[in-house]
Amino acid sequence: MRNTYFLLAIILLVKGYAAAQVNVRANIRFKDTVEVEKYKPDDNGFSYLKLKMQPGDYVIQNLGELAKLNNQTIIGVDLVYSDYPVGADFSELNRKRILELYMQFPDAFDDPMIQWQLIKQTGVERTGGIQNYFHGLTIYYRPMPSYASENTSINNIINGKTPPSDSTLLKVFTRSKTWKDMLVVCDVTGSMSPYTSQLLLWMKSNQKLKTFKQIVFFNDDEEKSNNQLAALDEDGIWTIETGNSDKVIDKAFEAMQNGSHIENNLEAICYAIKKYPENKQNVVMIADNWETPCDLKLLDFLKKEKVVVHIIVCGVTDRMNTSYLDIAYATGGSVHTMEEDLLDIAKTGEGKTIKINGMKFKMTGGKFVQL
């Protein structure tokens, strides 16, 4: 059964809260309802937190647990209910549950990359004991590693003690033989340590290729991004210009130890081209698929400045952050994943579709939408 009232950027209008009615606009897209005998969270490689509710209620019983999600990257949300009494209409109850989550934890609604699932349990009528079934919300998240664990992991990979968990950057660099003396803008927030290690490993093992000329690391602590025209804002931005891999490694660790968690991708590019204007058509951005840049408003500026951005998107699975497709499209750049390269994305016409990693995207109103 398709629940069409959840398929839009919905307006939830619910009575019973302090202001009598609360009007919430949220980025929620449920797929078809998933039916299971009895719910258990997906084994998808992410951590999760279960917010418990009584079968017919919308109040979160373990509200204090939400503090565990502070500064974590939310990946998905399961809304779980039971079809009992069988065939009853639970749409109003589920709306109230979504609103309760919004009131208590609006971060779950911030990013269109968050995948929502509506899950109906069908086993209660057969087994009885409705209290033995979970009801409420499960929030999947990617826990932020500590600096110490990042340091150990990266050093182990650079020194050949352990292999990378995947090889996105290594494969892209190997395929991109024309890249030389590139200006690299690299996300070094905590979740990116598996990919930072590959960048550093490549530089250590392939110094003679001179793939990169300058490197700008970014991990800001505030979202007030700007185009850097007035004055260089160095908060959360770290630069180095050298072919010496040891010095680059030291700079990366400095950035990781002293930076924060905000993805100021475009501000970092603006900083990079201001400092290295001779290389603004050879920008390589290493980006986190699961984080949307906070400063997409700067895209028009980059387009005006004719900056060409080639984007390596790390961590692509069954979803891809369309923000990076939009950036490459607007700047005449390219998009690269572990498996494929989109080199002519700027030629995509309105209403046309592109395909990468088995996923299809349609150009609609100047932006890409995943089909």
Sequence and secondary structure as in RCSB ss.txt:
>XXXX:A:sequence
MRNTYFLLAIILLVKGYAAAQVNVRANIRFKDTVEVEKYKPDDNGFSYLKLKMQPGDYVIQNLGELAKLNNQTII
GVDLVYSDYPVGADFSELNRKRILELYMQFPDAFDDPMIQWQLIKQTGVERTGGIQNYFHGLTIYYRPMPSYASE
NTSINNIINGKTPPSDSTLLKVFTRSKTWKDMLVVCDVTGSMSPYTSQLLLWMKSNQKLKTFKQIVFFNDDEEKS
NNQLAALDEDGIWTIETGNSDKVIDKAFEAMQNGSHIENNLEAICYAIKKYPENKQNVVMIADNWETPCDLKLLD
FLKKEKVVVHIIVCGVTDRMNTSYLDIAYATGGSVHTMEEDLLDIAKTGEGKTIKINGMKFKMTGGKFVQL
>XXXX:A:secstr
   GGGSSS EEEEESSTTSEEEEE    B S EEESS     SSSEEEEEE  TT    TTGGGGGGGTT EEE
EEEEEEE  STT   HHHHHHHHHHHHHH GGGGS TT EEEEEEE  HHHH  GGGS  EEEEEEE    HHHH
HHHHHHHHTTSS  S  HHHHHHHH TT  SEEEEEE SGGGHHHHHHHHHHHHH GGG  EEEEEEE BS    
  SSSS   TTEEEE  S HHHHHHHHHHHHHH  SB  HHHHHHHHHHH GGGTTSEEEEEETTS  TTGGGHH
HHHHTT  EEEEEES SS   HHHHHHHHHHT EEE SS EE  GGG  TT EEEETTEEEEEETTEEEE 
